[in-house]
Amino acid sequence: MADENKQEPVLDLLASMTVESLEASSLDTETLMLVRIAALVAVDAPAASYLMNLPAAGEQGIDTDQVQGVLTAVAPIVGAPRVASAVTHMAQALGLAIDLEQAANR
């Protein structure tokens, strides 16, 4: 039976899946995060997915140049529209993060 005290069951599930993925992978954490970003581009993930993954990538020391490198690497495979969509979704995620931070500080 599910824990009825959980306030955010979907977010908790996603966080748990992410932790299990990190533990199960043979990749180092930085490479794993770069691969995750590439996968987000490939599936045309929404801004919320980038909001969940880009901060974690930043915590691993991944910078803008590396993210741009991922976009450049996958562009011939996924195409220009997916890369343009990813850039838009990343910018939206940044806007969401700023909005959430401002709301938390009110």
JOZIUR-V429345 format. One record per pair of residues at least 24 apart in sequence whose ideal C-beta (glycine too) atoms are under 8 Angstrom apart, sorted by the first residue. I is the first residue (numbers start at 0). J is the second residue. If there is no record, write none. Layout:
I | J
I | J
This chain:
13 | 51
17 | 51
17 | 55
28 | 59
29 | 59
29 | 60
29 | 61
32 | 56
32 | 59
32 | 61
33 | 61
33 | 65
33 | 69
36 | 61
36 | 66
36 | 69
37 | 69
37 | 72
37 | 73
39 | 85
40 | 69
40 | 70
40 | 73
40 | 77
40 | 81
40 | 82
40 | 85
41 | 73
41 | 76
41 | 77
41 | 81
43 | 81
43 | 84
43 | 85
44 | 85
44 | 88
45 | 88
46 | 88
46 | 89
46 | 91
46 | 92
46 | 95
47 | 92
47 | 95
48 | 88
49 | 85
49 | 88
49 | 89
49 | 91
49 | 92
50 | 92
50 | 95
50 | 96
53 | 89
53 | 92
54 | 96
